[in-house]
Amino acid sequence: MKPVTLITGASAGIGAELARVFAKHDHELVLVARRQDRLIALADEIAAAGRPRPAVLAIDLEQRDAVARIAAGLSSRGLEPAIVVNNAGFGLAGAAADLDRNEQLGMIDLNIRALTDFSLAFVDSLARHRGGILNVASVAAFLPGPGMAVYYASKAYVLSFSEALHRELKSRGIRVTALCPGPVPTEFQARSGMRADRSQQILTLTANRVAQIGYDGFMRGKRVVVAGLGNKIAVALLRLTPHALVMPMIERHMRDPRS
């Protein structure tokens, strides 16, 4: 079985940039997302740059059988994961009681259940190839988020789960890294309903920069990678500040990004 790097949510944003970065470093890729046309265009771009053309699997990861279908698709092509990159996810802005409950449960299915399934389903092949798991969390993982309660909580799970897996799987030669970006201009903001916020420019990085930082940290075997100096400082301050003081600020900011 040929080892590959499997990247979810690869059709846009950080996921697409992670695909470009991994391809640049000679990883053979399998790209997974719902939008087949986007995946094909990205695969064509990578192939045109002289890299092996990635395989494409257009699958909705919120579906309960998504991992089984992907495993079957890989097996039929003679492929198995050496690295799994769990990037797929989305957020929703607004009070949890006011947002559509089914959409929020779908967010949990994608951000938590699917990520957990992917992280555990291929452990044997990851160990065979001395590979690993790169899970995309967020600086939101470090605090509660009134105004995006379920999203913040889902990223807290990703961070906690990834740190524990880093410890559990280390003896099997599997590295596990949680990548925690701050604000990144992507389709995420439009999907979530978040408004533009110029006050966060000092914390904002491009998707390409985040992808490169994440790749470098993963290859070094780091447990947690916070992308960007500004975000590292912000996370350090958040860890020292009681949640009772932080939550009202987050809530005000979610209501008015200029505040």
N, C-alpha and C positions, 0 to 999 in steps of 0.2 A: 504494500500500500504506500502510495506516495504521500509524504507529509506536506501539509498546506497550512496556511494561516486563514482562519475563518473569521470574517468581519461582519457583524450584524449592523443594521442601520447604515449601510454603506452608500446609500443613494444620494446623500447630500451632507453638507456641514462637516462636523468633526469626523464622522464616519468615512466620508469620501476622502478627506485629507489623510486620515490614517491609512487608507488603502494606498494612496499615492506614496506615502512615506515608507510603508512596508515594502511596496513594489520597488522603490528606489534602492532599497537595501537587499534586493534579490530574493525576497520571499515570494513563493507562488501562492496565489490568493484564491479564495472562494468568497464571493460577495453575496450578501443576503439582505434583502429588503422587500417591500411590497411592490415598488415601482420598477418593473422590468426594464422599461425604456431608459430610465436613468442608469440602471446597473449596466446595461449593454453599452451605453455611451461611455461610461467610465472604463469599462473593460476595453473598449476600442481605443480609448485615449492611452491607457497603460500599454497596450500592445504596440501602438504607434510609436511609443517612446523606446521601443526595443526590448521591453520586458515580456516575460511569458504572459499570454492572455489569461486573465482570471476567469474561472468558472463562475457562472451566474445562477443563483437560485432565488426566484421571485416567490416569496412565501410570507404570509401575514403571521408575525411572531406572536400575536395575541391568541392565536388558535392553539388549543391544548395539544394537538398532535404535531406542532411545528418542528420540534426537535427530532422526533421520530422520522418525519418526512425528510428533514435535512440529512440525518444519518443515513437513510436509505439512498438519497441522491448522491451522497459522497461515496458510499460503498459501490454503487453501480458504476462510478467513474474510476474506481480503484484509488480513492483518496481517503486520507484520515487526518484529523487535525493534529498539528504539532503545537499550534497556538490558537487560542480562542480570544477574540476581541469582542466583548459585549458593550457595544456602543448604542444600540437601539433603545430609545426611550422618548418620552414626551412629558410636558408639564401642562397644568391648567391653572390660570390665575383667577382668584376669586375666593370668597368664603366657602368653605367645604359644604356647609349646609345649603348654599344657594346654587352650587354647581350641579350638573347632571350626575347622579349617583352612578349610573352605568358607565359613563365616561371615566369617572374616577376609578372604578373597579377595573376598567380596561387599562388604565395607567398602572395599577398595581400588577395586573397580569403581565404587562410588558416590562416595566421597570424592575420588578422583583421576581415574579414566578419564572418568566422566560430566562432571565439572567441566571437565576439559580439552576434551572434545568440545564442550560448550556454549560455552566461552570462545572457541573458534576457528571454530565453524560459522557464526556470524552476523557476522563481522568486517565484511563489505561493507555490511550494513545499519546496523551501529553507526556506521560511518564516514559514511554518508549523512546520518545524523541527529545527528552530533556527540554521540553518546551514550557508553556505556561499560559496564564490567563491575564488579560488586561481588561479590567472592568472600569467603565467610565462612570464616575460618580459626579460630585460637584462640591464646590465650597458650601453649598446649601446643606451638605451632609453634616456640618458641624454645629447646627443650631435648629431649633424649631422655626417654622415659617408661617405665622398667621397671614392669610391671604394667598398662600400656596401650600396649605397644610399637608396634603397627601403627597405632593411632589417632594417637598423637603424631607418628609418621613421616609419616602421610598429611597432617597439618596443616602439617608442615614443608614438604612439597611444595607445598601450596596457597600458602603465604607466598612461597616462593622463585619459583614460577611466576608469581604475580601481580606481584611486584616487577619481574621481567624483562619481562613483558608491558607493564607501565606504561611502561617505557622504549621498548620496541619499537613500541608503537602510538600513542605520544604525537604523532608527526609526522602521523598520520592523523586527529587530532582526537578520539581515543578515550581516555577516562580509565579507568584500572584501579586499583581500591582493594582491599586486603586488610583485612577487618575482623577484629580479634582480641579477642573477648570472653574474660573469665575465667569464673568460676562463674555460671551462670544457672539458676534453678529452672524446669525444663521437663521434658517427657517424656524428654529425653535421658538423664537419670540412671537412670530405670527401665529403659530399653532397654539401657543399657550394663552394668547390674549394679553401678553405683557406689553406695556407701553414703552416707547423709547426713553432712555434715561442718560442724558449727557453727563450727569454728575458722576457716573461710574467709568468714565473714559480712562482714568488712571489705572483701573483694574482690568480693562478690556484687552483681550488678545485676539489675534486672528485665529481662525480654525486651523490653518496650516501650522502656526507657531505652537498651538496647544498639542497638535498631533505629534510634532517633532519632539517636544518636551516629554510627552507621554511615552513615545517610543524609546527615547534615550533612558528614561527612568526605568522602564520595563526591562530593557536589555541589561541594565546594571543590577537588576534584581531588587529594586526598592519596593518597600511595602506600600507606601503612600507617596504620591507625587502631586503636590499643589503647584499648579501652573502659574508662573509669574511672581516676581518679587512682591508686588503690591498685594496679591492674594495671600502670599505666605505671611506677610505682616498682619493682614486682616484676620486670618485664621488664628494666628498666635494671640491676638488681642481678644478674639471671640472666646478662646479657651479660658481666658482669665476673667471674663465678664459674666456675671450671673445672668441666666436666661431671663429672669424677671425684669432686668434692665434692657436686654436686647430686644425682646419680643415686641414691646410697644413701638420701638423704632422701625422694626421690620414692617409691622402692620401699617404704620403711617406711610412708609415708603411705598408699599404695595398700593395704597390708595392714591398717592400722589408721588410719582417717581422724582419730582423736583424737590421734595421735602428732605 
